[in-house]
C-alpha cells in the first residue's frame, strides 16, 4: 500500500549534511519526494512509497548522519498524491 509521509525533524540537523544523508537514503530505498531546510532550523522531508519501505526510511532519518543530533522526528501520515517523479533536495 502506497503512503505519503511528511516528516519534520529537529535538533542539530542543519549544516551537518542531514539533507544529503536523506537524499542518499531516499535513493537507497527507492522513495520519491523532497527534503528541505526550514527557517525554524528544522528539516522537512515529504516522501511517498510503499508503507513498509517508508517506515524503514523514517527509522534511518531518526538517527541521521554522524554529525547530526536528531532530537525529535514527527511523522504525519497522508494519502499519496503521486506528484513526484524523483527525490530532490530543495
PDB file of N, CA, C and O in Angstrom:
ATOM      1  N   UNK A   1       0.839  -1.182   0.000  1.00  0.00           N
ATOM      2  CA  UNK A   1       0.000   0.000   0.000  1.00  0.00           C
ATOM      3  C   UNK A   1       0.882   1.244   0.000  1.00  0.00           C
ATOM      4  O   UNK A   1       1.754   1.390   0.857  1.00  0.00           O
ATOM      5  N   UNK A   2       0.659   2.130  -0.951  1.00  0.00           N
ATOM      6  CA  UNK A   2       1.434   3.367  -1.023  1.00  0.00           C
ATOM      7  C   UNK A   2       0.912   4.375  -0.018  1.00  0.00           C
ATOM      8  O   UNK A   2      -0.290   4.469   0.230  1.00  0.00           O
ATOM      9  N   UNK A   3       1.842   5.129   0.555  1.00  0.00           N
ATOM     10  CA  UNK A   3       1.511   6.172   1.523  1.00  0.00           C
ATOM     11  C   UNK A   3       2.356   7.408   1.242  1.00  0.00           C
ATOM     12  O   UNK A   3       3.312   7.382   0.467  1.00  0.00           O
ATOM     13  N   UNK A   4       1.970   8.472   1.894  1.00  0.00           N
ATOM     14  CA  UNK A   4       2.743   9.714   1.875  1.00  0.00           C
ATOM     15  C   UNK A   4       3.016  10.062   3.332  1.00  0.00           C
ATOM     16  O   UNK A   4       2.142   9.925   4.187  1.00  0.00           O
ATOM     17  N   UNK A   5       4.227  10.510   3.604  1.00  0.00           N
ATOM     18  CA  UNK A   5       4.576  10.930   4.960  1.00  0.00           C
ATOM     19  C   UNK A   5       5.279  12.279   4.900  1.00  0.00           C
ATOM     20  O   UNK A   5       6.175  12.491   4.083  1.00  0.00           O
ATOM     21  N   UNK A   6       4.864  13.179   5.766  1.00  0.00           N
ATOM     22  CA  UNK A   6       5.574  14.445   5.960  1.00  0.00           C
ATOM     23  C   UNK A   6       6.308  14.302   7.285  1.00  0.00           C
ATOM     24  O   UNK A   6       5.696  14.126   8.339  1.00  0.00           O
ATOM     25  N   UNK A   7       7.634  14.382   7.210  1.00  0.00           N
ATOM     26  CA  UNK A   7       8.485  14.118   8.367  1.00  0.00           C
ATOM     27  C   UNK A   7       9.192  15.410   8.760  1.00  0.00           C
ATOM     28  O   UNK A   7       9.932  15.987   7.963  1.00  0.00           O
ATOM     29  N   UNK A   8       8.966  15.854   9.973  1.00  0.00           N
ATOM     30  CA  UNK A   8       9.583  17.074  10.477  1.00  0.00           C
ATOM     31  C   UNK A   8      10.593  16.682  11.551  1.00  0.00           C
ATOM     32  O   UNK A   8      10.235  16.105  12.578  1.00  0.00           O
ATOM     33  N   UNK A   9      11.861  17.005  11.298  1.00  0.00           N
ATOM     34  CA  UNK A   9      12.948  16.619  12.196  1.00  0.00           C
ATOM     35  C   UNK A   9      13.574  17.877  12.782  1.00  0.00           C
ATOM     36  O   UNK A   9      13.839  18.844  12.068  1.00  0.00           O
ATOM     37  N   UNK A  10      13.809  17.851  14.102  1.00  0.00           N
ATOM     38  CA  UNK A  10      14.532  18.969  14.702  1.00  0.00           C
ATOM     39  C   UNK A  10      15.661  18.456  15.566  1.00  0.00           C
ATOM     40  O   UNK A  10      15.763  17.262  15.846  1.00  0.00           O
ATOM     41  N   UNK A  11      16.504  19.380  15.983  1.00  0.00           N
ATOM     42  CA  UNK A  11      17.734  19.067  16.697  1.00  0.00           C
ATOM     43  C   UNK A  11      18.875  19.745  15.952  1.00  0.00           C
ATOM     44  O   UNK A  11      18.685  20.815  15.374  1.00  0.00           O
ATOM     45  N   UNK A  12      20.045  19.142  15.958  1.00  0.00           N
ATOM     46  CA  UNK A  12      21.172  19.662  15.180  1.00  0.00           C
ATOM     47  C   UNK A  12      21.126  18.972  13.819  1.00  0.00           C
ATOM     48  O   UNK A  12      21.793  17.961  13.599  1.00  0.00           O
ATOM     49  N   UNK A  13      20.325  19.538  12.904  1.00  0.00           N
ATOM     50  CA  UNK A  13      20.085  18.893  11.613  1.00  0.00           C
ATOM     51  C   UNK A  13      20.353  19.816  10.423  1.00  0.00           C
ATOM     52  O   UNK A  13      20.145  19.418   9.277  1.00  0.00           O
ATOM     53  N   UNK A  14      20.807  21.031  10.680  1.00  0.00           N
ATOM     54  CA  UNK A  14      21.185  21.921   9.580  1.00  0.00           C
ATOM     55  C   UNK A  14      22.676  22.203   9.684  1.00  0.00           C
ATOM     56  O   UNK A  14      23.208  22.417  10.774  1.00  0.00           O
ATOM     57  N   UNK A  15      23.346  22.201   8.528  1.00  0.00           N
ATOM     58  CA  UNK A  15      24.781  22.467   8.488  1.00  0.00           C
ATOM     59  C   UNK A  15      25.635  21.256   8.821  1.00  0.00           C
ATOM     60  O   UNK A  15      26.837  21.388   9.051  1.00  0.00           O
ATOM     61  N   UNK A  16      25.020  20.064   8.848  1.00  0.00           N
ATOM     62  CA  UNK A  16      25.753  18.843   9.200  1.00  0.00           C
ATOM     63  C   UNK A  16      25.592  17.751   8.134  1.00  0.00           C
ATOM     64  O   UNK A  16      25.939  16.595   8.376  1.00  0.00           O
ATOM     65  N   UNK A  17      25.073  18.109   6.967  1.00  0.00           N
ATOM     66  CA  UNK A  17      24.908  17.142   5.887  1.00  0.00           C
ATOM     67  C   UNK A  17      23.650  16.296   5.999  1.00  0.00           C
ATOM     68  O   UNK A  17      23.545  15.252   5.355  1.00  0.00           O
ATOM     69  N   UNK A  18      22.693  16.738   6.812  1.00  0.00           N
ATOM     70  CA  UNK A  18      21.488  15.938   7.024  1.00  0.00           C
ATOM     71  C   UNK A  18      20.666  15.783   5.749  1.00  0.00           C
ATOM     72  O   UNK A  18      20.212  14.679   5.449  1.00  0.00           O
ATOM     73  N   UNK A  19      20.461  16.869   4.987  1.00  0.00           N
ATOM     74  CA  UNK A  19      19.645  16.771   3.770  1.00  0.00           C
ATOM     75  C   UNK A  19      20.262  15.809   2.755  1.00  0.00           C
ATOM     76  O   UNK A  19      19.546  15.063   2.088  1.00  0.00           O
ATOM     77  N   UNK A  20      21.578  15.827   2.640  1.00  0.00           N
ATOM     78  CA  UNK A  20      22.217  14.937   1.662  1.00  0.00           C
ATOM     79  C   UNK A  20      22.224  13.492   2.149  1.00  0.00           C
ATOM     80  O   UNK A  20      22.224  12.557   1.348  1.00  0.00           O
ATOM     81  N   UNK A  21      22.232  13.317   3.468  1.00  0.00           N
ATOM     82  CA  UNK A  21      22.033  11.989   4.046  1.00  0.00           C
ATOM     83  C   UNK A  21      20.634  11.474   3.669  1.00  0.00           C
ATOM     84  O   UNK A  21      20.480  10.330   3.242  1.00  0.00           O
ATOM     85  N   UNK A  22      19.635  12.322   3.832  1.00  0.00           N
ATOM     86  CA  UNK A  22      18.258  11.950   3.485  1.00  0.00           C
ATOM     87  C   UNK A  22      18.167  11.616   1.998  1.00  0.00           C
ATOM     88  O   UNK A  22      17.531  10.633   1.616  1.00  0.00           O
ATOM     89  N   UNK A  23      18.801  12.430   1.166  1.00  0.00           N
ATOM     90  CA  UNK A  23      18.801  12.214  -0.285  1.00  0.00           C
ATOM     91  C   UNK A  23      19.380  10.837  -0.629  1.00  0.00           C
ATOM     92  O   UNK A  23      18.789  10.093  -1.412  1.00  0.00           O
ATOM     93  N   UNK A  24      20.528  10.501  -0.049  1.00  0.00           N
ATOM     94  CA  UNK A  24      21.151   9.198  -0.316  1.00  0.00           C
ATOM     95  C   UNK A  24      20.263   8.044   0.154  1.00  0.00           C
ATOM     96  O   UNK A  24      20.102   7.051  -0.556  1.00  0.00           O
ATOM     97  N   UNK A  25      19.693   8.177   1.345  1.00  0.00           N
ATOM     98  CA  UNK A  25      18.818   7.131   1.868  1.00  0.00           C
ATOM     99  C   UNK A  25      17.563   6.983   1.006  1.00  0.00           C
ATOM    100  O   UNK A  25      17.096   5.867   0.776  1.00  0.00           O
ATOM    101  N   UNK A  26      17.022   8.093   0.535  1.00  0.00           N
ATOM    102  CA  UNK A  26      15.832   8.039  -0.321  1.00  0.00           C
ATOM    103  C   UNK A  26      16.126   7.247  -1.590  1.00  0.00           C
ATOM    104  O   UNK A  26      15.301   6.452  -2.039  1.00  0.00           O
ATOM    105  N   UNK A  27      17.304   7.469  -2.163  1.00  0.00           N
ATOM    106  CA  UNK A  27      17.681   6.717  -3.360  1.00  0.00           C
ATOM    107  C   UNK A  27      17.926   5.250  -3.032  1.00  0.00           C
ATOM    108  O   UNK A  27      17.584   4.378  -3.830  1.00  0.00           O
ATOM    109  N   UNK A  28      18.508   4.965  -1.881  1.00  0.00           N
ATOM    110  CA  UNK A  28      18.716   3.577  -1.466  1.00  0.00           C
ATOM    111  C   UNK A  28      17.383   2.837  -1.298  1.00  0.00           C
ATOM    112  O   UNK A  28      17.271   1.662  -1.646  1.00  0.00           O
ATOM    113  N   UNK A  29      16.379   3.535  -0.764  1.00  0.00           N
ATOM    114  CA  UNK A  29      15.079   2.911  -0.517  1.00  0.00           C
ATOM    115  C   UNK A  29      14.138   3.004  -1.719  1.00  0.00           C
ATOM    116  O   UNK A  29      13.113   2.324  -1.754  1.00  0.00           O
ATOM    117  N   UNK A  30      14.476   3.838  -2.699  1.00  0.00           N
ATOM    118  CA  UNK A  30      13.642   3.960  -3.888  1.00  0.00           C
ATOM    119  C   UNK A  30      12.349   4.731  -3.666  1.00  0.00           C
ATOM    120  O   UNK A  30      11.350   4.473  -4.337  1.00  0.00           O
ATOM    121  N   UNK A  31      12.360   5.686  -2.719  1.00  0.00           N
ATOM    122  CA  UNK A  31      11.178   6.505  -2.467  1.00  0.00           C
ATOM    123  C   UNK A  31      11.299   7.825  -3.220  1.00  0.00           C
ATOM    124  O   UNK A  31      12.380   8.203  -3.672  1.00  0.00           O
ATOM    125  N   UNK A  32      10.175   8.513  -3.347  1.00  0.00           N
ATOM    126  CA  UNK A  32      10.133   9.775  -4.094  1.00  0.00           C
ATOM    127  C   UNK A  32       9.642  10.888  -3.194  1.00  0.00           C
ATOM    128  O   UNK A  32       8.885  10.656  -2.251  1.00  0.00           O
ATOM    129  N   UNK A  33      10.084  12.110  -3.497  1.00  0.00           N
ATOM    130  CA  UNK A  33       9.659  13.265  -2.719  1.00  0.00           C
ATOM    131  C   UNK A  33      10.738  14.314  -2.680  1.00  0.00           C
ATOM    132  O   UNK A  33      11.432  14.531  -3.674  1.00  0.00           O
ATOM    133  N   UNK A  34      10.895  14.980  -1.526  1.00  0.00           N
ATOM    134  CA  UNK A  34      11.923  16.016  -1.381  1.00  0.00           C
ATOM    135  C   UNK A  34      12.265  16.224   0.086  1.00  0.00           C
ATOM    136  O   UNK A  34      11.548  15.793   0.990  1.00  0.00           O
ATOM    137  N   UNK A  35      13.387  16.900   0.284  1.00  0.00           N
ATOM    138  CA  UNK A  35      13.822  17.306   1.617  1.00  0.00           C
ATOM    139  C   UNK A  35      14.253  18.755   1.536  1.00  0.00           C
ATOM    140  O   UNK A  35      14.860  19.164   0.547  1.00  0.00           O
ATOM    141  N   UNK A  36      13.948  19.549   2.571  1.00  0.00           N
ATOM    142  CA  UNK A  36      14.378  20.945   2.584  1.00  0.00           C
ATOM    143  C   UNK A  36      14.549  21.453   4.006  1.00  0.00           C
ATOM    144  O   UNK A  36      13.901  20.978   4.939  1.00  0.00           O
ATOM    145  N   UNK A  37      15.446  22.437   4.150  1.00  0.00           N
ATOM    146  CA  UNK A  37      15.633  23.131   5.416  1.00  0.00           C
ATOM    147  C   UNK A  37      14.498  24.124   5.600  1.00  0.00           C
ATOM    148  O   UNK A  37      14.026  24.720   4.632  1.00  0.00           O
ATOM    149  N   UNK A  38      14.062  24.304   6.835  1.00  0.00           N
ATOM    150  CA  UNK A  38      13.076  25.320   7.171  1.00  0.00           C
ATOM    151  C   UNK A  38      13.759  26.441   7.948  1.00  0.00           C
ATOM    152  O   UNK A  38      14.783  26.224   8.595  1.00  0.00           O
ATOM    153  N   UNK A  39      13.192  27.624   7.879  1.00  0.00           N
ATOM    154  CA  UNK A  39      13.782  28.778   8.577  1.00  0.00           C
ATOM    155  C   UNK A  39      13.797  28.586  10.089  1.00  0.00           C
ATOM    156  O   UNK A  39      14.517  29.298  10.789  1.00  0.00           O
ATOM    157  N   UNK A  40      13.022  27.647  10.602  1.00  0.00           N
ATOM    158  CA  UNK A  40      12.946  27.369  12.045  1.00  0.00           C
ATOM    159  C   UNK A  40      14.135  26.543  12.540  1.00  0.00           C
ATOM    160  O   UNK A  40      14.289  26.328  13.742  1.00  0.00           O
ATOM    161  N   UNK A  41      14.981  26.075  11.599  1.00  0.00           N
ATOM    162  CA  UNK A  41      16.104  25.221  11.971  1.00  0.00           C
ATOM    163  C   UNK A  41      15.774  23.742  11.841  1.00  0.00           C
ATOM    164  O   UNK A  41      16.621  22.883  12.089  1.00  0.00           O
ATOM    165  N   UNK A  42      14.542  23.453  11.453  1.00  0.00           N
ATOM    166  CA  UNK A  42      14.109  22.066  11.268  1.00  0.00           C
ATOM    167  C   UNK A  42      14.329  21.636   9.826  1.00  0.00           C
ATOM    168  O   UNK A  42      14.626  22.460   8.961  1.00  0.00           O
ATOM    169  N   UNK A  43      14.183  20.337   9.573  1.00  0.00           N
ATOM    170  CA  UNK A  43      14.257  19.802   8.220  1.00  0.00           C
ATOM    171  C   UNK A  43      12.948  19.077   7.927  1.00  0.00           C
ATOM    172  O   UNK A  43      12.497  18.242   8.711  1.00  0.00           O
ATOM    173  N   UNK A  44      12.344  19.409   6.784  1.00  0.00           N
ATOM    174  CA  UNK A  44      11.101  18.783   6.360  1.00  0.00           C
ATOM    175  C   UNK A  44      11.402  17.820   5.220  1.00  0.00           C
ATOM    176  O   UNK A  44      12.061  18.180   4.245  1.00  0.00           O
ATOM    177  N   UNK A  45      10.912  16.597   5.354  1.00  0.00           N
ATOM    178  CA  UNK A  45      11.005  15.604   4.286  1.00  0.00           C
ATOM    179  C   UNK A  45       9.595  15.173   3.940  1.00  0.00           C
ATOM    180  O   UNK A  45       8.816  14.812   4.822  1.00  0.00           O
ATOM    181  N   UNK A  46       9.266  15.210   2.662  1.00  0.00           N
ATOM    182  CA  UNK A  46       7.986  14.705   2.166  1.00  0.00           C
ATOM    183  C   UNK A  46       8.325  13.533   1.263  1.00  0.00           C
ATOM    184  O   UNK A  46       9.115  13.666   0.329  1.00  0.00           O
ATOM    185  N   UNK A  47       7.722  12.380   1.548  1.00  0.00           N
ATOM    186  CA  UNK A  47       8.103  11.163   0.839  1.00  0.00           C
ATOM    187  C   UNK A  47       6.867  10.325   0.529  1.00  0.00           C
ATOM    188  O   UNK A  47       5.906  10.297   1.298  1.00  0.00           O
ATOM    189  N   UNK A  48       6.915   9.643  -0.613  1.00  0.00           N
ATOM    190  CA  UNK A  48       5.863   8.699  -0.982  1.00  0.00           C
ATOM    191  C   UNK A  48       6.495   7.375  -1.383  1.00  0.00           C
ATOM    192  O   UNK A  48       7.556   7.344  -2.006  1.00  0.00           O
ATOM    193  N   UNK A  49       5.831   6.283  -1.019  1.00  0.00           N
ATOM    194  CA  UNK A  49       6.303   4.947  -1.357  1.00  0.00           C
ATOM    195  C   UNK A  49       5.476   3.911  -0.637  1.00  0.00           C
ATOM    196  O   UNK A  49       4.464   4.234  -0.015  1.00  0.00           O
ATOM    197  N   UNK A  50       5.904   2.665  -0.720  1.00  0.00           N
ATOM    198  CA  UNK A  50       5.226   1.584  -0.006  1.00  0.00           C
ATOM    199  C   UNK A  50       5.403   1.796   1.501  1.00  0.00           C
ATOM    200  O   UNK A  50       6.485   2.168   1.955  1.00  0.00           O
ATOM    201  N   UNK A  51       4.356   1.562   2.260  1.00  0.00           N
ATOM    202  CA  UNK A  51       4.379   1.877   3.698  1.00  0.00           C
ATOM    203  C   UNK A  51       5.551   1.229   4.435  1.00  0.00           C
ATOM    204  O   UNK A  51       6.229   1.903   5.211  1.00  0.00           O
ATOM    205  N   UNK A  52       5.804  -0.048   4.214  1.00  0.00           N
ATOM    206  CA  UNK A  52       6.890  -0.731   4.930  1.00  0.00           C
ATOM    207  C   UNK A  52       8.237  -0.097   4.607  1.00  0.00           C
ATOM    208  O   UNK A  52       9.085   0.036   5.489  1.00  0.00           O
ATOM    209  N   UNK A  53       8.439   0.290   3.366  1.00  0.00           N
ATOM    210  CA  UNK A  53       9.698   0.923   2.958  1.00  0.00           C
ATOM    211  C   UNK A  53       9.815   2.313   3.566  1.00  0.00           C
ATOM    212  O   UNK A  53      10.882   2.697   4.045  1.00  0.00           O
ATOM    213  N   UNK A  54       8.713   3.070   3.548  1.00  0.00           N
ATOM    214  CA  UNK A  54       8.722   4.413   4.141  1.00  0.00           C
ATOM    215  C   UNK A  54       9.001   4.334   5.638  1.00  0.00           C
ATOM    216  O   UNK A  54       9.712   5.184   6.175  1.00  0.00           O
ATOM    217  N   UNK A  55       8.460   3.337   6.314  1.00  0.00           N
ATOM    218  CA  UNK A  55       8.719   3.179   7.751  1.00  0.00           C
ATOM    219  C   UNK A  55      10.200   2.908   8.017  1.00  0.00           C
ATOM    220  O   UNK A  55      10.770   3.463   8.956  1.00  0.00           O
ATOM    221  N   UNK A  56      10.823   2.063   7.199  1.00  0.00           N
ATOM    222  CA  UNK A  56      12.265   1.803   7.343  1.00  0.00           C
ATOM    223  C   UNK A  56      13.070   3.066   7.068  1.00  0.00           C
ATOM    224  O   UNK A  56      14.037   3.358   7.771  1.00  0.00           O
ATOM    225  N   UNK A  57      12.668   3.813   6.044  1.00  0.00           N
ATOM    226  CA  UNK A  57      13.311   5.079   5.687  1.00  0.00           C
ATOM    227  C   UNK A  57      13.251   6.059   6.860  1.00  0.00           C
ATOM    228  O   UNK A  57      14.245   6.706   7.187  1.00  0.00           O
ATOM    229  N   UNK A  58      12.090   6.161   7.484  1.00  0.00           N
ATOM    230  CA  UNK A  58      11.924   7.065   8.630  1.00  0.00           C
ATOM    231  C   UNK A  58      12.825   6.641   9.783  1.00  0.00           C
ATOM    232  O   UNK A  58      13.371   7.496  10.480  1.00  0.00           O
ATOM    233  N   UNK A  59      12.989   5.353   9.994  1.00  0.00           N
ATOM    234  CA  UNK A  59      13.894   4.887  11.055  1.00  0.00           C
ATOM    235  C   UNK A  59      15.321   5.386  10.817  1.00  0.00           C
ATOM    236  O   UNK A  59      16.024   5.718  11.771  1.00  0.00           O
ATOM    237  N   UNK A  60      15.752   5.442   9.559  1.00  0.00           N
ATOM    238  CA  UNK A  60      17.081   5.989   9.241  1.00  0.00           C
ATOM    239  C   UNK A  60      17.138   7.483   9.549  1.00  0.00           C
ATOM    240  O   UNK A  60      18.142   7.981  10.058  1.00  0.00           O
ATOM    241  N   UNK A  61      16.048   8.199   9.236  1.00  0.00           N
ATOM    242  CA  UNK A  61      16.008   9.644   9.476  1.00  0.00           C
ATOM    243  C   UNK A  61      16.042   9.966  10.965  1.00  0.00           C
ATOM    244  O   UNK A  61      16.543  11.020  11.356  1.00  0.00           O
ATOM    245  N   UNK A  62      15.519   9.077  11.794  1.00  0.00           N
ATOM    246  CA  UNK A  62      15.535   9.288  13.249  1.00  0.00           C
ATOM    247  C   UNK A  62      16.959   9.269  13.801  1.00  0.00           C
ATOM    248  O   UNK A  62      17.231   9.853  14.850  1.00  0.00           O
ATOM    249  N   UNK A  63      17.860   8.601  13.096  1.00  0.00           N
ATOM    250  CA  UNK A  63      19.262   8.517  13.518  1.00  0.00           C
ATOM    251  C   UNK A  63      20.082   9.611  12.855  1.00  0.00           C
ATOM    252  O   UNK A  63      20.802  10.343  13.534  1.00  0.00           O
ATOM    253  N   UNK A  64      19.981   9.732  11.533  1.00  0.00           N
ATOM    254  CA  UNK A  64      20.708  10.759  10.786  1.00  0.00           C
ATOM    255  C   UNK A  64      22.170  10.424  10.615  1.00  0.00           C
ATOM    256  O   UNK A  64      22.627   9.365  11.047  1.00  0.00           O
ATOM    257  N   UNK A  65      22.919  11.341   9.974  1.00  0.00           N
ATOM    258  CA  UNK A  65      24.354  11.133   9.780  1.00  0.00           C
ATOM    259  C   UNK A  65      25.119  11.342  11.088  1.00  0.00           C
ATOM    260  O   UNK A  65      24.559  11.810  12.079  1.00  0.00           O
ATOM    261  N   UNK A  66      26.384  10.994  11.078  1.00  0.00           N
ATOM    262  CA  UNK A  66      27.174  11.003  12.314  1.00  0.00           C
ATOM    263  C   UNK A  66      27.303  12.378  12.978  1.00  0.00           C
ATOM    264  O   UNK A  66      27.409  12.444  14.203  1.00  0.00           O
ATOM    265  N   UNK A  67      27.297  13.469  12.219  1.00  0.00           N
ATOM    266  CA  UNK A  67      27.465  14.802  12.813  1.00  0.00           C
ATOM    267  C   UNK A  67      26.149  15.446  13.235  1.00  0.00           C
ATOM    268  O   UNK A  67      26.148  16.540  13.800  1.00  0.00           O
ATOM    269  N   UNK A  68      25.035  14.781  12.969  1.00  0.00           N
ATOM    270  CA  UNK A  68      23.722  15.325  13.331  1.00  0.00           C
ATOM    271  C   UNK A  68      23.293  14.806  14.699  1.00  0.00           C
ATOM    272  O   UNK A  68      23.778  13.782  15.179  1.00  0.00           O
ATOM    273  N   UNK A  69      22.370  15.542  15.307  1.00  0.00           N
ATOM    274  CA  UNK A  69      21.710  15.086  16.530  1.00  0.00           C
ATOM    275  C   UNK A  69      20.212  15.293  16.321  1.00  0.00           C
ATOM    276  O   UNK A  69      19.732  16.426  16.308  1.00  0.00           O
ATOM    277  N   UNK A  70      19.484  14.201  16.158  1.00  0.00           N
ATOM    278  CA  UNK A  70      18.041  14.276  15.957  1.00  0.00           C
ATOM    279  C   UNK A  70      17.358  14.246  17.311  1.00  0.00           C
ATOM    280  O   UNK A  70      17.412  13.250  18.034  1.00  0.00           O
ATOM    281  N   UNK A  71      16.717  15.354  17.639  1.00  0.00           N
ATOM    282  CA  UNK A  71      16.017  15.466  18.918  1.00  0.00           C
ATOM    283  C   UNK A  71      14.601  14.902  18.813  1.00  0.00           C
ATOM    284  O   UNK A  71      14.148  14.175  19.698  1.00  0.00           O
ATOM    285  N   UNK A  72      13.910  15.239  17.732  1.00  0.00           N
ATOM    286  CA  UNK A  72      12.532  14.789  17.554  1.00  0.00           C
ATOM    287  C   UNK A  72      12.259  14.551  16.075  1.00  0.00           C
ATOM    288  O   UNK A  72      12.790  15.248  15.210  1.00  0.00           O
ATOM    289  N   UNK A  73      11.428  13.563  15.804  1.00  0.00           N
ATOM    290  CA  UNK A  73      11.046  13.217  14.436  1.00  0.00           C
ATOM    291  C   UNK A  73       9.539  12.990  14.427  1.00  0.00           C
ATOM    292  O   UNK A  73       9.060  11.945  14.868  1.00  0.00           O
ATOM    293  N   UNK A  74       8.789  13.975  13.923  1.00  0.00           N
ATOM    294  CA  UNK A  74       7.326  13.885  13.888  1.00  0.00           C
ATOM    295  C   UNK A  74       6.881  13.472  12.488  1.00  0.00           C
ATOM    296  O   UNK A  74       7.343  14.027  11.491  1.00  0.00           O
ATOM    297  N   UNK A  75       5.979  12.493  12.423  1.00  0.00           N
ATOM    298  CA  UNK A  75       5.510  11.971  11.140  1.00  0.00           C
ATOM    299  C   UNK A  75       4.014  12.205  11.004  1.00  0.00           C
ATOM    300  O   UNK A  75       3.238  11.862  11.896  1.00  0.00           O
ATOM    301  N   UNK A  76       3.619  12.789   9.884  1.00  0.00           N
ATOM    302  CA  UNK A  76       2.214  12.992   9.541  1.00  0.00           C
ATOM    303  C   UNK A  76       1.905  12.098   8.344  1.00  0.00           C
ATOM    304  O   UNK A  76       2.346  12.376   7.229  1.00  0.00           O
ATOM    305  N   UNK A  77       1.143  11.018   8.575  1.00  0.00           N
ATOM    306  CA  UNK A  77       0.792  10.080   7.503  1.00  0.00           C
ATOM    307  C   UNK A  77      -0.378  10.635   6.702  1.00  0.00           C
ATOM    308  O   UNK A  77      -1.339  11.164   7.262  1.00  0.00           O
ATOM    309  N   UNK A  78      -0.279  10.502   5.365  1.00  0.00           N
ATOM    310  CA  UNK A  78      -1.314  11.026   4.475  1.00  0.00           C
ATOM    311  C   UNK A  78      -1.551  10.063   3.320  1.00  0.00           C
ATOM    312  O   UNK A  78      -0.829   9.082   3.142  1.00  0.00           O
ATOM    313  N   UNK A  79      -2.584  10.372   2.542  1.00  0.00           N
ATOM    314  CA  UNK A  79      -2.835   9.640   1.307  1.00  0.00           C
ATOM    315  C   UNK A  79      -1.840  10.111   0.258  1.00  0.00           C
ATOM    316  O   UNK A  79      -1.558  11.307   0.188  1.00  0.00           O
ATOM    317  N   UNK A  80      -1.294   9.205  -0.567  1.00  0.00           N
ATOM    318  CA  UNK A  80      -0.339   9.631  -1.594  1.00  0.00           C
ATOM    319  C   UNK A  80      -1.001  10.502  -2.656  1.00  0.00           C
ATOM    320  O   UNK A  80      -2.164  10.298  -3.003  1.00  0.00           O
ATOM    321  N   UNK A  81      -0.252  11.471  -3.165  1.00  0.00           N
ATOM    322  CA  UNK A  81      -0.735  12.365  -4.219  1.00  0.00           C
ATOM    323  C   UNK A  81      -0.100  12.042  -5.569  1.00  0.00           C
ATOM    324  O   UNK A  81      -0.497  12.584  -6.600  1.00  0.00           O
ATOM    325  N   UNK A  82       0.894  11.149  -5.549  1.00  0.00           N
ATOM    326  CA  UNK A  82       1.596  10.740  -6.775  1.00  0.00           C
ATOM    327  C   UNK A  82       2.095  11.930  -7.592  1.00  0.00           C
ATOM    328  O   UNK A  82       1.951  11.959  -8.814  1.00  0.00           O
ATOM    329  N   UNK A  83       2.681  12.910  -6.905  1.00  0.00           N
ATOM    330  CA  UNK A  83       3.139  14.120  -7.584  1.00  0.00           C
ATOM    331  C   UNK A  83       4.646  14.145  -7.836  1.00  0.00           C
ATOM    332  O   UNK A  83       5.153  15.097  -8.430  1.00  0.00           O
ATOM    333  N   UNK A  84       5.368  13.118  -7.395  1.00  0.00           N
ATOM    334  CA  UNK A  84       6.837  13.122  -7.516  1.00  0.00           C
ATOM    335  C   UNK A  84       7.322  12.089  -8.513  1.00  0.00           C
ATOM    336  O   UNK A  84       6.802  10.975  -8.577  1.00  0.00           O
ATOM    337  N   UNK A  85       8.336  12.474  -9.297  1.00  0.00           N
ATOM    338  CA  UNK A  85       8.978  11.564 -10.236  1.00  0.00           C
ATOM    339  C   UNK A  85      10.332  11.084  -9.703  1.00  0.00           C
ATOM    340  O   UNK A  85      10.883  10.091 -10.177  1.00  0.00           O
ATOM    341  N   UNK A  86      10.855  11.810  -8.707  1.00  0.00           N
ATOM    342  CA  UNK A  86      12.192  11.513  -8.178  1.00  0.00           C
ATOM    343  C   UNK A  86      12.262  12.022  -6.736  1.00  0.00           C
ATOM    344  O   UNK A  86      11.243  12.384  -6.149  1.00  0.00           O
ATOM    345  N   UNK A  87      13.454  12.046  -6.179  1.00  0.00           N
ATOM    346  CA  UNK A  87      13.663  12.620  -4.862  1.00  0.00           C
ATOM    347  C   UNK A  87      14.654  13.755  -4.998  1.00  0.00           C
ATOM    348  O   UNK A  87      15.728  13.570  -5.569  1.00  0.00           O
ATOM    349  N   UNK A  88      14.313  14.937  -4.481  1.00  0.00           N
ATOM    350  CA  UNK A  88      15.124  16.145  -4.676  1.00  0.00           C
ATOM    351  C   UNK A  88      15.471  16.803  -3.349  1.00  0.00           C
ATOM    352  O   UNK A  88      14.796  16.616  -2.337  1.00  0.00           O
ATOM    353  N   UNK A  89      16.539  17.572  -3.390  1.00  0.00           N
ATOM    354  CA  UNK A  89      16.934  18.434  -2.270  1.00  0.00           C
ATOM    355  C   UNK A  89      16.538  19.854  -2.649  1.00  0.00           C
ATOM    356  O   UNK A  89      16.947  20.352  -3.698  1.00  0.00           O
ATOM    357  N   UNK A  90      15.748  20.506  -1.807  1.00  0.00           N
ATOM    358  CA  UNK A  90      15.337  21.899  -2.054  1.00  0.00           C
ATOM    359  C   UNK A  90      16.107  22.823  -1.151  1.00  0.00           C
ATOM    360  O   UNK A  90      15.912  24.037  -1.199  1.00  0.00           O
TER     361      UNK A  90
END
